[in-house]
Amino acid sequence: MKIDTKLLEKVFLLFLAVLFFYYLFLASNTAFLGEDESAYYYEGQLFSQSQYPAFFVPKSPNVLPMFVPLFYASLFSVFGSSLALAKMISTLFGFLTIILVYLIGKKINFYVGIFASGILLSMVLFTHYMLIAYVDVPIAFFSILFTYVALKMDSVKKAIFTGVLLALSFYAKESGFFMLIVLIAYAVFLCIREKNIKYLKLSLLAAIVSLIIFSPNLIRNIYYYNYPYSLLFDIFFSNPSSSSISASFLQQLSTIFDFAGAFGWLALILVILGSIYIILNPERFKQISILISVFILLLFALVYSLGYFSGKIILSDPRYLLILFPQIALVGGYFMWALKEKNKYFLLILIPIFLFGVYSSVLTANSTASSTRFPSNYIDALKWIGTKTPKDSIIFTAYGGSVRYFADRGIIWSSIKEFPQLMTTQNSTYIYDVLKKNNVSYILIWNGIISQDYMISGSNIAGVFTYNFLNTVAGDTKHFNTTYQNADDIIFKLL
């Protein structure tokens, strides 16, 4: 029996529409508050009130990506500021990403688009971040939009448009720089393969346009910090090249498996098999969208492998890899279609795989909507800060976004240049002097941000307090006074 693909497409798009509105509902009602989303929401609030946060403040240590907060601000100014609205914007970007994956796959075959969409939904990390106001789903959207546009960059106008798109991705998240690397590397590859310099020229033009548009941020950081972009080395990984970590091999191996699991084992297996299949079948390179996707994944694997095995970088937060998820879905979807083409009965296996992906996504969405990021005791401590401390107080703590959201107080953390020493020294007077020099009024510590006493050498991005720091400060009643404490949290006041 011949399947009516037009009817199937209508059913599929209707299903996506229903899923979209259901996820909008979940996003608007989720109790989850992620650390970064509270910071982006806060910055969007400032922009909507015609205030100019971190980017415009001289020597502000952490310049947040501006595209998403500005997007928030444009809607906040019309509908009023709302964290629920910020979350719904992530949902919108998520489904736009799914639609683009489907459209790119459909150019090859309807089933490629369907299967790729299912694989993307099966990647539970993608669904999770669709319901919270982080910038990782928007950068995934830009990465697949770049793939879509790069397919037809055959004129000066399209090159300029690609450059604008790249610049917007830089402003959305620093990992957008990776797409610039992809653009140039792919152009060189095509120049060698097809002996045609036209695409290389257009790519260089796109790169120049993107850097010109992004130049205000580049100039700012060169002027204040003598390097081009805040957290440039944190595109995917934890540390600059000078860093190392005193964690065991088994700990790092466990982290690698955690990262592999972040893709979803179904997607990971399919993308590995799909990449091997495409490389072993050179005629598959005629599908430009798949070629670009494989190229992006292989280039990332090369960059990561060189850095990791040379000891220059270590694994970081799995969400940084969402920029690769659409390409993984495309390659996996293409491989599923290739299996179907070889044997029509494979469809009986592939359809359940698609349904499993959708089921995983819905399960994750419901779980995210009903979960919370911070324990109630921690929120109580933040509310105490908001009511019992002066407005101009500076809090030394790791999760600044939550402090701003619940307590409306300023924070300082890893921008203190002596930060590694603070976490390892047993000299409480040294800790006091450094914090006083940085105008710290209070220290907030909760159990969720305490770790063992190893430090990342040369890095300010530790993410947690050490037990050593807690014990050293708690033992010095001359310089630090315990002003609030519950089962999980403790607040010290600097005397």
N, C-alpha and C positions, 0 to 999 in steps of 0.2 A: 504493500500500500504506500502510495506516494504521500509524503507529508506536506501540507500547505504551509510553507515557511512564512508567507505574509500573514496568515492567521496566527501562527505561532509567535511572530514578532509582536503583533498587537496584544496578544495575551501577556507576553513577556514585559512589554512597556507598561501595560496596565498594572501588572504585578509590582514593577519597580515603583510606580506612582503610589500604590497602596502602602508599600514598604516605606517609602519616603515620608509620607504623612504620619505613619506610625512612629517612625524614628524621630520626627520633629516633636511629636507629643512626648516621647520618652525624654528627649533632650531638654525640653522645657520644664520637665518635672523631676529631673534627676537630682538626687541629694549629693552626688559626688562633687567635690571641689578640689581640682588639681592645683598644685602649687603654681605652675606657670600660668594657668588660665586666670587665676585671681590677679596676677601681675598684668597680663594683657588687658583684662577687663578694666583694671584700675587706670592703665595708661589710656585706654579708649575713653574712659570717663573724662580724664583731663583734657584730651583733645576736643571732646564734644563741648567742653566748657571754655574753649579758647585758651586753655593753659598748655604750656609746652614743656613736657617732661624730659626724661633723661637725655634725649638726643641733643637738645639745645642747651643743656647745662654743661659748662666747661668742666672737663675732667670727670664727668660722671662715669663711674667704673663699668657699668653694664648697660650698654645701649640695646634695648629690646628691638627686635624686628618691628618695623613700623607699618607695613602694609595692612596687616590684620587689625591692629588697634585703630588705624585710620578708617578701615572698613566698618569696625564697630561704631566709631564716632559718627560716621555719616548716618547710620541708622539710629543711634542714641539721640541725635539731635532732633529726629523726627518722632520717634516712638518713646523716648525716655530711656535712660540707662537701665539695663537689666542683664544679669548674668545668664538668665534663661535665653534671652535673645542672642547673646554671644555664643552660647552652645549650639543654638539652631543654625547659626552661620556655618559652623563646622559641619553640621549635617548636610547643609546645602552643598558645600564644597565636596563632601564625600560622594554624594550622588552625582554631581557633575563629573567627578572622576570616573565613577562606574559607567556613566553614559559615554564618556569619551573612549574608555576601554572597549566598550561594546561597538561604537562606531568605527574605531580603527580595525578591530577584529572583523567586523562585517564587510569591510572593503575586500577582505580575502574570501571570507565565506561566512554566512549567517551563523553557523555553528561555532566558528572561532570566537565571534563576539559573545555568544551565549555562554560558552564554556569559560572564557576569560573573565566575564562578569561574575560567574559563580565562584571561580577561584579567588577573586579579589574579596568577595563576601566571606569566603571561608577563612580568610586571614583575620583572626579574631582581634588582633592588635589594631587593624584598620577600623573595624566596627567600633571598638572601644573609644578610639580617639575621634570618631565621628560624632560622639555624644558629649564631648567636653571641649572647652574653648582653648585648645592648643593650636599651634601653627603647623603641626606635622601633617595633618590632612590637607590644608591649603598648599603646602609645598609638594605633596604628592600630586595634587591637581595640576600645579605648574609643570611638574616633570612630564606628565602625560600630555599636557597641552603643547609642551615643547616638542615631544615626539610627533604629535599630530601636525604641527606647523612645519617642522623640519622636513617632513615628507615632500613638501612642495615649495621649498625655498629656492625658487628659480628666477627671481628678479630682484632688483634693488629695493623695490617697495616691500617685498616679502622679507628681505634681509633686515631692513629697518624695523619692520614689525617684530621680527624674531629678537632683535636687539632690545626693543622695548619690553618684550615678554621676559627676556632673561633678567633685565634690570628689576622688574617687578618681583621676580623670584628671589633675587638677592635681598630685596627689602622684606620679602615674606619670611625668609629664614636663610641663615648664612650658608646652609648646604646647597643653596641655589648655585653657588660657585662651581659645584661639581658639574652642572649642566653646561657651563661655559667650557670646562675642560673636555667634556664629551663632544661638544660642537667642534672644537678645533681638532681634536684627535680623529673624529669621524671624517672631517673634511680632508685631513691629510691622508687617511686611509683610502677614501674615494679617489683622491688625486693620483695616488700610486696605482690603485686598482684599475681605474678607467682612463688614466692619463688625460684627465680633464681638470684644468685648474679653475674653472668657473665657480664651482661650488666652494672651493677654498677661498677665493676672493670674496664671495658673498658672505661666507662664515666670518672672515676677518672683519668685514664691514659690520656685521651683526655684533661681534665682540666689542668693537670700538664704540658703537652706539650704546651698548649696555653699560660699558665702563664710564662713558660720559654722563649718562643719566644717574649712575650710582656714585659719581665723583664727590658729591657733598659728604657722604659718609666716609669715603676713602680719605679725603682731605682732612676731615675732622680727626680721624684716628692717627693719621700720620703726624698731624700737628701736636696732638696731646700725648700720644703714646709711642710715636716713632715706629708704628707698624700699621699696615693698611686696613685691617678689619678686625673689630672686636671678636674674639674667640674664633679666629680664622682656623686654628688647628683643631677646634672642637666641632668641625663639620660633621664628622661621624664618631670621633673617638674622644677619649677622656683627656689626653694630655699632649702638651708640646713635645717636640722630639727629645728634649733633655730629661724627660720624666721616666721614672721606673716605679714599680710597686713591689712591696715586700710580701706578696701573697704567694702561696704555694702553687706548684704546677697543677695539682688536683683542683684547687680553687678556680684557677683560670680555665681549666678544662670544663669544669661545671658551668662556668659563665658562657663558654662557647656553646654548650648544649642549650643553655637558656636562650641564647641568641638564635640558634637554629629553630628552636621551638616558637620563637616570636613570629617567624614567617608562617607557622602552621605546617605540620609535617606533610600534609597533603600537597600544599603549594610547593614546598621545598623539594619533595620527590619528583613532582611533575616538571618543575623548572630545570632540575638537574638532567632528567631524562630527555626533556625537550631540547635543551641546549646541546647535548651530545648528539641527538638525532639530527638537528639542523646543521651542526658542524660536519657530520658525516655524510650529509646529503647536500652538496654544494648548490644544486639547483634551487634549493630553498632560499638561497640568498636573493632570489628575484623578488621576494616579498620584503620590500624596504622597511616597513614598520617592524617586522620581526627581526630583520638584520640590525636595525638601530637598537632594539630592545636587548638583543643578545650582546651587542657591542657595549651598551651601557653596563650590563651585568658583569661581563668579562673585564671591562676596564676597572670597575669597582673592586672586583676580586683581586685583580693585579695590584692595585694601589694598596688595598688592605693587606694582602699577603706580604708585600715588600716591607710595609711598615711594621706589621706585627712580628714577623719572624726575624726582623733585624733589631727588634727590641725598642723601636722608636715610638710606638703607640700601643695602647691597650684598648680592650673593648669598652664601650660606653653604653649609654641607654639604648635599648633596642628600638625605641620610637624614632631615633634619628634615621633609621633605615626605611621609614615609610616612603621616602622619595623613590625607592626602588620597587615598591609593591606593585604599581601598575604594570611595569615591564615584566615582572615575574608572572603576573596573571596572564599577560599576552602570550608569553612563550609557553606557559603551561597549557593555555587554551588552544594554541596552535598545535601542540603535540597531541592533545586529546582529539582534535579534528582529524589529524593525520591517522590516528588509530582507527577512527570511525571510517575513514575513506578506504582503509585497507580491508576492513571487515565490517559490514553493516550491523552485525550482531553486537559489536562493541558498544553500540548505542544503548543497549540494555544495561551495560555496566556504567557508562558515562553519565546517563541521566540521574541515577541514584547518587553519583558523586556530586553533581550539581546541586541536587536537593540537600545533600549533606552539608554543602557549603552554606546554603541559605539557612538551614537549621542552626548551624554553628553561629552564624551571624545574629540571628534572632535571640538565641540563648545568651550570647555575649551582651547584646543590647539591653536585654532585661536585667541581666546581672549588674551591668554598669549603672543603670538607672536606679537600682535599689541599694547600691553600695555607697559608702562614704569614704573620703580620703583621710580625714582627721578624726581621732577619737574625741568624744564629748569632753573629756577632761582637758584636752589641749585647747579646745575652743573656749572652755571656761577660763583657762589661764589667759587667753588672748583678750577675752572680754574684760577680765580684771585689768589688764594693761590699758585697755581703751577707756576705762572709767577711773582708774586710780593713779595714773601717771600723767605728768605734764604733756601738753600737746607736742612740744618740741623735743620730746625724749627720743633718743636713738637706742634701738634695741640690737644687741649683738646676738643674732640667731641665724639659723640656716634658711628657713623657709620664709623669705621676705614677703611673698605674695599673700600668704595667709595672714601675716601681721598687718599688712595694709588693708586687707579686706575686712577683717574682724575688729581690728584695733585702731586703724588709721594712724599708725605711727611709722616713723622712718626706721630703716634697718641698715645695718652694715654687716658684712660677712667676709667673703673671700677677697674683697678689694684691699683688705689690710695686708700690706706686703710681708709683715712678720707672721702671717697666719700659720704656716707650718710649725714655726717655733712655739707659737702659743699652744698648739695642740700637744707638743712633746715636752716642753719645759716643766720642771717641778718648782720653779721660782715664781711664786705667786705675786711678788712685788713687780717682777718684769711684766707679767700679764696685766696687772693693774695699770702700770705706766703706759703700756702700749694702747690699751683700751681707752684710757683717759685722753691720750694724745689724739685719738680718733673720735672724741666727744661721745663715747658710749655712756649711757645712763644706767641701762639694765642688761642683764644676760638672761635669756630664756632658753632653757634646756628641757626637752621632753624625751621620753624613752625611745621614741621612734627615730631620733637622730643622734644616737650614741652608738659608737662602734668600738672595736678593739683598737689597741694603741699602735697601729701601724699607719704610716703616713705616705702619701705620694710625694716623693722627693721633688722639690722644685715646683710643685703645683699648688695653686691656690684653690683648686676645685676639688675639695675633699668631700663636701656634701654633708658631713656629720661632725659632731663633737667626738672627742676621745674620752674614755673613762679617766685617763690621766688628767685631762683638763678639768673635768668635774670634781675629782677628788682634791686637786690642788686648790681650786677656788673655794670649795666647801670648807677646807681646813684653815682658811685665812679669814678670821672674823674681824681683823683690823681693817681690811680693805673692802670686804664684801659682806653684805648683810642679806640673809634670806627673808624676803618680803612676802613671798607667796609660795605655797607648796601644796600639792595634792598627791594622789597615788602615783601619777605618771610624770608630773611636771614640777619644775622648780625655777623660781625667778630670783636672781640675785640683784641687789642694788649696789652700785659702786659708791663707796663712802667718800 
